[in-house]
Amino acid sequence: MSVPAPPPARCPDDRPPAGPSTQAYVGLGGNLGDVPATFRAAREALQALSTTRLRASALYTSEPWGDTPGPAYLNQVAALTYGGAPVTLMTELLAIEARLGRVRSDRNAPRTLDLDLLTFGDLRCETPALTLPHPRLHLRRFVLLPWSEIAPDATPPGLGRAIVALLHECPDPGRVWPFSG
């Protein structure tokens, strides 16, 4: 019989400025405008936040998620190290989205850029503004496939399996294929 994981704690909203850097994974998605150019600008902004060289997967194309019609999406996963708190990083991600033209409307509506904080080290936490790890990352082939390219053995906290295993088990029927643009 397995022991259930403890419930997530509140996400820390501060960390000493001299504190250690934490490995974070960020999902990039978009389907409006010049998405490859938007992703380049987003990666540059993420690199400016990272204390080490940013790693990023190739671009992948995917069908829109859920029942929302619209153009195909481009997706990518980036790995960075961050010296601040996860709540601060999430605030930075939202600011990057806004600078690059994101207008928030319906949950699955088409967008120029979506930046999802997938994991932040081994932290499990939950607030109204941030849940770590991302609560649906294991259900999204368009996240798992690019992530498996840069960190197949990464194990999101609380899920107990590596990204490559989660990809193999993923119930998402949506097609995901390499971008050829």
Stockholm file with secondary structure:
# STOCKHOLM 1.0

chainA/1-181         MSVPAPPPARCPDDRPPAGPSTQAYVGLGGNLGDVPATFRAAREALQALSTTRLRASALYTSEPWGDTPGPAYLNQVAALTYGGAPVTLMTELLAIEARLGRVRSDRNAPRTLDLDLLTFGDLRCETPALTLPHPRLHLRRFVLLPWSEIAPDATPPGLGRAIVALLHECPDPGRVWPFSG
#=GR chainA/1-181 SS CCCCCCCCBCCCCCCCTTSCCEEEEEEEEECSSCHHHHHHHHHHHHHHHCSSCCEECCCEEECCSTTCCCSCEEEEEEEEEESSCHHHHHHHHHHHHHHTTCCCCSTTCCCSCEEEEEEETTCCEECSSCEESCTTGGGCHHHHHHHHHHCTTCCCTTTCSCHHHHHHHCCCCCCEEECCC
#=GC SS_cons         CCCCCCCCBCCCCCCCTTSCCEEEEEEEEECSSCHHHHHHHHHHHHHHHCSSCCEECCCEEECCSTTCCCSCEEEEEEEEEESSCHHHHHHHHHHHHHHTTCCCCSTTCCCSCEEEEEEETTCCEECSSCEESCTTGGGCHHHHHHHHHHCTTCCCTTTCSCHHHHHHHCCCCCCEEECCC
//
